[in-house]
Amino acid sequence: MWLARVLLVAAGAITALFVARDAPNFQVIEGMVGIALIAAVVVALALLHRRR
């Protein structure tokens, strides 16, 4: 659970670099970045598991 929380906090920080926090679509973009980060972690773990 803490991994998901860390990834979502990182998604908020990354999104804030490109979109203003008061933009009407900030939460949508933050969600998309969060899903992309979670997917990247899952792919990385799958690739690491495949190597062994």
PyMOL Python script that loads the backbone (N, CA, C, O; Angstrom):
from pymol import cmd

cmd.read_pdbstr("""\
ATOM      1  N   MET A   1       0.822  -1.185   0.000  1.00  0.00           N
ATOM      2  CA  MET A   1       0.000   0.000   0.000  1.00  0.00           C
ATOM      3  C   MET A   1       0.871   1.256   0.000  1.00  0.00           C
ATOM      4  O   MET A   1       0.529   2.260  -0.625  1.00  0.00           O
ATOM      5  N   TRP A   2       1.996   1.189   0.706  1.00  0.00           N
ATOM      6  CA  TRP A   2       2.866   2.370   0.761  1.00  0.00           C
ATOM      7  C   TRP A   2       3.504   2.644  -0.598  1.00  0.00           C
ATOM      8  O   TRP A   2       3.798   3.795  -0.920  1.00  0.00           O
ATOM      9  N   LEU A   3       3.722   1.596  -1.404  1.00  0.00           N
ATOM     10  CA  LEU A   3       4.307   1.787  -2.734  1.00  0.00           C
ATOM     11  C   LEU A   3       3.358   2.577  -3.632  1.00  0.00           C
ATOM     12  O   LEU A   3       3.785   3.469  -4.365  1.00  0.00           O
ATOM     13  N   ALA A   4       2.077   2.245  -3.569  1.00  0.00           N
ATOM     14  CA  ALA A   4       1.091   2.973  -4.367  1.00  0.00           C
ATOM     15  C   ALA A   4       1.011   4.433  -3.926  1.00  0.00           C
ATOM     16  O   ALA A   4       0.895   5.330  -4.761  1.00  0.00           O
ATOM     17  N   ARG A   5       1.073   4.667  -2.632  1.00  0.00           N
ATOM     18  CA  ARG A   5       1.014   6.039  -2.122  1.00  0.00           C
ATOM     19  C   ARG A   5       2.229   6.849  -2.588  1.00  0.00           C
ATOM     20  O   ARG A   5       2.095   8.011  -2.973  1.00  0.00           O
ATOM     21  N   VAL A   6       3.402   6.237  -2.553  1.00  0.00           N
ATOM     22  CA  VAL A   6       4.619   6.915  -3.007  1.00  0.00           C
ATOM     23  C   VAL A   6       4.531   7.224  -4.500  1.00  0.00           C
ATOM     24  O   VAL A   6       4.917   8.309  -4.935  1.00  0.00           O
ATOM     25  N   LEU A   7       4.029   6.279  -5.276  1.00  0.00           N
ATOM     26  CA  LEU A   7       3.905   6.498  -6.718  1.00  0.00           C
ATOM     27  C   LEU A   7       2.898   7.603  -7.028  1.00  0.00           C
ATOM     28  O   LEU A   7       3.112   8.395  -7.945  1.00  0.00           O
ATOM     29  N   LEU A   8       1.810   7.662  -6.278  1.00  0.00           N
ATOM     30  CA  LEU A   8       0.816   8.707  -6.525  1.00  0.00           C
ATOM     31  C   LEU A   8       1.315  10.086  -6.091  1.00  0.00           C
ATOM     32  O   LEU A   8       0.978  11.090  -6.718  1.00  0.00           O
ATOM     33  N   VAL A   9       2.107  10.139  -5.033  1.00  0.00           N
ATOM     34  CA  VAL A   9       2.719  11.417  -4.642  1.00  0.00           C
ATOM     35  C   VAL A   9       3.710  11.859  -5.715  1.00  0.00           C
ATOM     36  O   VAL A   9       3.777  13.040  -6.055  1.00  0.00           O
ATOM     37  N   ALA A  10       4.475  10.913  -6.243  1.00  0.00           N
ATOM     38  CA  ALA A  10       5.412  11.231  -7.326  1.00  0.00           C
ATOM     39  C   ALA A  10       4.659  11.693  -8.566  1.00  0.00           C
ATOM     40  O   ALA A  10       5.111  12.596  -9.270  1.00  0.00           O
ATOM     41  N   ALA A  11       3.512  11.074  -8.833  1.00  0.00           N
ATOM     42  CA  ALA A  11       2.707  11.485  -9.987  1.00  0.00           C
ATOM     43  C   ALA A  11       2.241  12.930  -9.834  1.00  0.00           C
ATOM     44  O   ALA A  11       2.230  13.687 -10.805  1.00  0.00           O
ATOM     45  N   GLY A  12       1.862  13.309  -8.634  1.00  0.00           N
ATOM     46  CA  GLY A  12       1.457  14.695  -8.395  1.00  0.00           C
ATOM     47  C   GLY A  12       2.596  15.667  -8.605  1.00  0.00           C
ATOM     48  O   GLY A  12       2.401  16.751  -9.154  1.00  0.00           O
ATOM     49  N   ALA A  13       3.788  15.284  -8.171  1.00  0.00           N
ATOM     50  CA  ALA A  13       4.948  16.159  -8.342  1.00  0.00           C
ATOM     51  C   ALA A  13       5.337  16.277  -9.816  1.00  0.00           C
ATOM     52  O   ALA A  13       5.650  17.366 -10.297  1.00  0.00           O
ATOM     53  N   ILE A  14       5.315  15.164 -10.517  1.00  0.00           N
ATOM     54  CA  ILE A  14       5.667  15.186 -11.945  1.00  0.00           C
ATOM     55  C   ILE A  14       4.645  15.996 -12.730  1.00  0.00           C
ATOM     56  O   ILE A  14       5.012  16.784 -13.602  1.00  0.00           O
ATOM     57  N   THR A  15       3.371  15.806 -12.426  1.00  0.00           N
ATOM     58  CA  THR A  15       2.327  16.545 -13.132  1.00  0.00           C
ATOM     59  C   THR A  15       2.439  18.040 -12.860  1.00  0.00           C
ATOM     60  O   THR A  15       2.210  18.856 -13.753  1.00  0.00           O
ATOM     61  N   ALA A  16       2.790  18.396 -11.639  1.00  0.00           N
ATOM     62  CA  ALA A  16       2.913  19.813 -11.282  1.00  0.00           C
ATOM     63  C   ALA A  16       4.037  20.498 -12.051  1.00  0.00           C
ATOM     64  O   ALA A  16       4.027  21.720 -12.201  1.00  0.00           O
ATOM     65  N   LEU A  17       5.003  19.728 -12.539  1.00  0.00           N
ATOM     66  CA  LEU A  17       6.067  20.320 -13.349  1.00  0.00           C
ATOM     67  C   LEU A  17       5.558  20.802 -14.702  1.00  0.00           C
ATOM     68  O   LEU A  17       6.104  21.744 -15.277  1.00  0.00           O
ATOM     69  N   PHE A  18       4.506  20.152 -15.209  1.00  0.00           N
ATOM     70  CA  PHE A  18       4.035  20.445 -16.561  1.00  0.00           C
ATOM     71  C   PHE A  18       2.688  21.155 -16.620  1.00  0.00           C
ATOM     72  O   PHE A  18       2.384  21.828 -17.605  1.00  0.00           O
ATOM     73  N   VAL A  19       1.873  21.010 -15.568  1.00  0.00           N
ATOM     74  CA  VAL A  19       0.528  21.582 -15.566  1.00  0.00           C
ATOM     75  C   VAL A  19       0.335  22.352 -14.264  1.00  0.00           C
ATOM     76  O   VAL A  19       0.759  21.900 -13.201  1.00  0.00           O
ATOM     77  N   ALA A  20      -0.298  23.499 -14.349  1.00  0.00           N
ATOM     78  CA  ALA A  20      -0.584  24.283 -13.150  1.00  0.00           C
ATOM     79  C   ALA A  20      -1.577  23.532 -12.265  1.00  0.00           C
ATOM     80  O   ALA A  20      -2.512  22.904 -12.763  1.00  0.00           O
ATOM     81  N   ARG A  21      -1.368  23.601 -10.950  1.00  0.00           N
ATOM     82  CA  ARG A  21      -2.241  22.866 -10.020  1.00  0.00           C
ATOM     83  C   ARG A  21      -3.684  23.358 -10.058  1.00  0.00           C
ATOM     84  O   ARG A  21      -4.595  22.601  -9.723  1.00  0.00           O
ATOM     85  N   ASP A  22      -3.913  24.600 -10.457  1.00  0.00           N
ATOM     86  CA  ASP A  22      -5.276  25.111 -10.512  1.00  0.00           C
ATOM     87  C   ASP A  22      -5.931  24.923 -11.873  1.00  0.00           C
ATOM     88  O   ASP A  22      -7.029  25.429 -12.106  1.00  0.00           O
ATOM     89  N   ALA A  23      -5.270  24.200 -12.774  1.00  0.00           N
ATOM     90  CA  ALA A  23      -5.863  23.900 -14.075  1.00  0.00           C
ATOM     91  C   ALA A  23      -7.050  22.961 -13.887  1.00  0.00           C
ATOM     92  O   ALA A  23      -7.023  22.099 -13.009  1.00  0.00           O
ATOM     93  N   PRO A  24      -8.084  23.116 -14.696  1.00  0.00           N
ATOM     94  CA  PRO A  24      -9.277  22.291 -14.502  1.00  0.00           C
ATOM     95  C   PRO A  24      -9.044  20.795 -14.738  1.00  0.00           C
ATOM     96  O   PRO A  24      -9.778  19.971 -14.193  1.00  0.00           O
ATOM     97  N   ASN A  25      -8.066  20.441 -15.517  1.00  0.00           N
ATOM     98  CA  ASN A  25      -7.825  19.026 -15.818  1.00  0.00           C
ATOM     99  C   ASN A  25      -6.605  18.462 -15.090  1.00  0.00           C
ATOM    100  O   ASN A  25      -6.069  17.432 -15.498  1.00  0.00           O
ATOM    101  N   PHE A  26      -6.165  19.115 -14.033  1.00  0.00           N
ATOM    102  CA  PHE A  26      -4.971  18.661 -13.308  1.00  0.00           C
ATOM    103  C   PHE A  26      -5.165  17.260 -12.743  1.00  0.00           C
ATOM    104  O   PHE A  26      -4.272  16.422 -12.864  1.00  0.00           O
ATOM    105  N   GLN A  27      -6.303  16.991 -12.132  1.00  0.00           N
ATOM    106  CA  GLN A  27      -6.536  15.689 -11.518  1.00  0.00           C
ATOM    107  C   GLN A  27      -6.582  14.570 -12.551  1.00  0.00           C
ATOM    108  O   GLN A  27      -6.140  13.454 -12.281  1.00  0.00           O
ATOM    109  N   VAL A  28      -7.110  14.863 -13.718  1.00  0.00           N
ATOM    110  CA  VAL A  28      -7.157  13.848 -14.778  1.00  0.00           C
ATOM    111  C   VAL A  28      -5.746  13.505 -15.240  1.00  0.00           C
ATOM    112  O   VAL A  28      -5.404  12.330 -15.381  1.00  0.00           O
ATOM    113  N   ILE A  29      -4.938  14.513 -15.473  1.00  0.00           N
ATOM    114  CA  ILE A  29      -3.560  14.285 -15.915  1.00  0.00           C
ATOM    115  C   ILE A  29      -2.761  13.612 -14.813  1.00  0.00           C
ATOM    116  O   ILE A  29      -1.935  12.743 -15.093  1.00  0.00           O
ATOM    117  N   GLU A  30      -2.991  13.996 -13.570  1.00  0.00           N
ATOM    118  CA  GLU A  30      -2.308  13.358 -12.444  1.00  0.00           C
ATOM    119  C   GLU A  30      -2.653  11.872 -12.375  1.00  0.00           C
ATOM    120  O   GLU A  30      -1.784  11.043 -12.102  1.00  0.00           O
ATOM    121  N   GLY A  31      -3.902  11.539 -12.619  1.00  0.00           N
ATOM    122  CA  GLY A  31      -4.308  10.133 -12.637  1.00  0.00           C
ATOM    123  C   GLY A  31      -3.651   9.359 -13.761  1.00  0.00           C
ATOM    124  O   GLY A  31      -3.241   8.213 -13.579  1.00  0.00           O
ATOM    125  N   MET A  32      -3.550   9.985 -14.924  1.00  0.00           N
ATOM    126  CA  MET A  32      -2.899   9.323 -16.062  1.00  0.00           C
ATOM    127  C   MET A  32      -1.416   9.091 -15.786  1.00  0.00           C
ATOM    128  O   MET A  32      -0.889   8.025 -16.103  1.00  0.00           O
ATOM    129  N   VAL A  33      -0.747  10.067 -15.204  1.00  0.00           N
ATOM    130  CA  VAL A  33       0.668   9.918 -14.866  1.00  0.00           C
ATOM    131  C   VAL A  33       0.843   8.847 -13.794  1.00  0.00           C
ATOM    132  O   VAL A  33       1.793   8.065 -13.840  1.00  0.00           O
ATOM    133  N   GLY A  34      -0.070   8.814 -12.838  1.00  0.00           N
ATOM    134  CA  GLY A  34      -0.010   7.789 -11.791  1.00  0.00           C
ATOM    135  C   GLY A  34      -0.167   6.387 -12.356  1.00  0.00           C
ATOM    136  O   GLY A  34       0.565   5.477 -11.966  1.00  0.00           O
ATOM    137  N   ILE A  35      -1.105   6.204 -13.263  1.00  0.00           N
ATOM    138  CA  ILE A  35      -1.291   4.897 -13.895  1.00  0.00           C
ATOM    139  C   ILE A  35      -0.060   4.524 -14.707  1.00  0.00           C
ATOM    140  O   ILE A  35       0.357   3.365 -14.703  1.00  0.00           O
ATOM    141  N   ALA A  36       0.526   5.491 -15.400  1.00  0.00           N
ATOM    142  CA  ALA A  36       1.739   5.207 -16.175  1.00  0.00           C
ATOM    143  C   ALA A  36       2.896   4.795 -15.263  1.00  0.00           C
ATOM    144  O   ALA A  36       3.657   3.890 -15.605  1.00  0.00           O
ATOM    145  N   LEU A  37       3.036   5.444 -14.118  1.00  0.00           N
ATOM    146  CA  LEU A  37       4.099   5.074 -13.178  1.00  0.00           C
ATOM    147  C   LEU A  37       3.872   3.671 -12.608  1.00  0.00           C
ATOM    148  O   LEU A  37       4.814   2.887 -12.490  1.00  0.00           O
ATOM    149  N   ILE A  38       2.633   3.360 -12.259  1.00  0.00           N
ATOM    150  CA  ILE A  38       2.332   2.029 -11.735  1.00  0.00           C
ATOM    151  C   ILE A  38       2.600   0.971 -12.804  1.00  0.00           C
ATOM    152  O   ILE A  38       3.163  -0.083 -12.506  1.00  0.00           O
ATOM    153  N   ALA A  39       2.204   1.242 -14.032  1.00  0.00           N
ATOM    154  CA  ALA A  39       2.464   0.303 -15.126  1.00  0.00           C
ATOM    155  C   ALA A  39       3.961   0.115 -15.351  1.00  0.00           C
ATOM    156  O   ALA A  39       4.416  -0.997 -15.617  1.00  0.00           O
ATOM    157  N   ALA A  40       4.724   1.194 -15.247  1.00  0.00           N
ATOM    158  CA  ALA A  40       6.173   1.097 -15.436  1.00  0.00           C
ATOM    159  C   ALA A  40       6.809   0.232 -14.346  1.00  0.00           C
ATOM    160  O   ALA A  40       7.726  -0.543 -14.620  1.00  0.00           O
ATOM    161  N   VAL A  41       6.324   0.365 -13.123  1.00  0.00           N
ATOM    162  CA  VAL A  41       6.854  -0.462 -12.030  1.00  0.00           C
ATOM    163  C   VAL A  41       6.504  -1.923 -12.256  1.00  0.00           C
ATOM    164  O   VAL A  41       7.341  -2.798 -12.032  1.00  0.00           O
ATOM    165  N   VAL A  42       5.294  -2.199 -12.690  1.00  0.00           N
ATOM    166  CA  VAL A  42       4.882  -3.584 -12.945  1.00  0.00           C
ATOM    167  C   VAL A  42       5.719  -4.194 -14.066  1.00  0.00           C
ATOM    168  O   VAL A  42       6.152  -5.341 -13.955  1.00  0.00           O
ATOM    169  N   VAL A  43       5.951  -3.447 -15.138  1.00  0.00           N
ATOM    170  CA  VAL A  43       6.775  -3.943 -16.251  1.00  0.00           C
ATOM    171  C   VAL A  43       8.205  -4.183 -15.783  1.00  0.00           C
ATOM    172  O   VAL A  43       8.813  -5.195 -16.132  1.00  0.00           O
ATOM    173  N   ALA A  44       8.740  -3.258 -14.996  1.00  0.00           N
ATOM    174  CA  ALA A  44      10.111  -3.430 -14.491  1.00  0.00           C
ATOM    175  C   ALA A  44      10.220  -4.674 -13.621  1.00  0.00           C
ATOM    176  O   ALA A  44      11.185  -5.429 -13.739  1.00  0.00           O
ATOM    177  N   LEU A  45       9.237  -4.895 -12.746  1.00  0.00           N
ATOM    178  CA  LEU A  45       9.266  -6.089 -11.913  1.00  0.00           C
ATOM    179  C   LEU A  45       9.121  -7.364 -12.737  1.00  0.00           C
ATOM    180  O   LEU A  45       9.752  -8.375 -12.431  1.00  0.00           O
ATOM    181  N   ALA A  46       8.301  -7.321 -13.769  1.00  0.00           N
ATOM    182  CA  ALA A  46       8.146  -8.505 -14.628  1.00  0.00           C
ATOM    183  C   ALA A  46       9.433  -8.805 -15.385  1.00  0.00           C
ATOM    184  O   ALA A  46       9.804  -9.968 -15.544  1.00  0.00           O
ATOM    185  N   LEU A  47      10.108  -7.771 -15.848  1.00  0.00           N
ATOM    186  CA  LEU A  47      11.365  -7.982 -16.567  1.00  0.00           C
ATOM    187  C   LEU A  47      12.468  -8.497 -15.634  1.00  0.00           C
ATOM    188  O   LEU A  47      13.282  -9.333 -16.024  1.00  0.00           O
ATOM    189  N   LEU A  48      12.481  -7.990 -14.410  1.00  0.00           N
ATOM    190  CA  LEU A  48      13.463  -8.481 -13.444  1.00  0.00           C
ATOM    191  C   LEU A  48      13.207  -9.940 -13.084  1.00  0.00           C
ATOM    192  O   LEU A  48      14.138 -10.729 -12.926  1.00  0.00           O
ATOM    193  N   HIS A  49      11.940 -10.277 -12.960  1.00  0.00           N
ATOM    194  CA  HIS A  49      11.597 -11.669 -12.632  1.00  0.00           C
ATOM    195  C   HIS A  49      11.924 -12.605 -13.805  1.00  0.00           C
ATOM    196  O   HIS A  49      12.314 -13.755 -13.602  1.00  0.00           O
ATOM    197  N   ARG A  50      11.764 -12.106 -15.006  1.00  0.00           N
ATOM    198  CA  ARG A  50      12.033 -12.920 -16.199  1.00  0.00           C
ATOM    199  C   ARG A  50      13.530 -13.232 -16.338  1.00  0.00           C
ATOM    200  O   ARG A  50      13.899 -14.302 -16.822  1.00  0.00           O
ATOM    201  N   ARG A  51      14.376 -12.312 -15.918  1.00  0.00           N
ATOM    202  CA  ARG A  51      15.844 -12.510 -16.046  1.00  0.00           C
ATOM    203  C   ARG A  51      16.345 -13.629 -15.160  1.00  0.00           C
ATOM    204  O   ARG A  51      17.322 -14.291 -15.510  1.00  0.00           O
ATOM    205  N   ARG A  52      15.720 -13.858 -14.042  1.00  0.00           N
ATOM    206  CA  ARG A  52      16.212 -14.837 -13.067  1.00  0.00           C
ATOM    207  C   ARG A  52      15.820 -16.218 -13.407  1.00  0.00           C
ATOM    208  O   ARG A  52      16.161 -17.152 -12.681  1.00  0.00           O
TER     209      ARG A  52
END
""", "prot")
cmd.dss("prot")
cmd.show_as("cartoon", "prot")
cmd.util.cbc("prot")
cmd.orient("prot")
